[in-house]
Structures are given as structure tokens and as C-alpha cells.
Amino acid sequence: MVDEPTASLDRTSANRIISILKDTTSDGIAVLVASHDHELVRLSDTLTELN
């Protein structure tokens, strides 16, 4: 579980984090992410929006 893993990062650093998260899920491990980053939202398999 990660909370805002790309917050306050430049795009290059954020992309590195995104790559790590994608690699983790490709290994069959679930990753829960709380984020406002639209790039992470776009990559999600399942999305739950909290109002």
C-alpha cells in the first residue's frame, strides 16, 4: 500500500516509481495506491473513487 507515491516528484522520478509499481504487479503482487496522479489512475486495473 502506498499513499501519494508520486507526490512532489518531477515527472522523471514519478515515472521511475510508476515503473516499480508496474513491475511489482506483473509479479502477481497486489498494490494499493491512494493518489491524485492521473497517470497512476489511468494505469489502474481497478479504481475505487472516494468522495
PyMOL commands that set and color helices and strands:
alter all, ss='L'
color gray80, all
select helices_A, chain A and resi 11-26+38-43
alter helices_A, ss='H'
color red, helices_A
select strands_A, chain A and resi 2-3+33-34
alter strands_A, ss='S'
color yellow, strands_A
deselect
rebuild
show_as cartoon
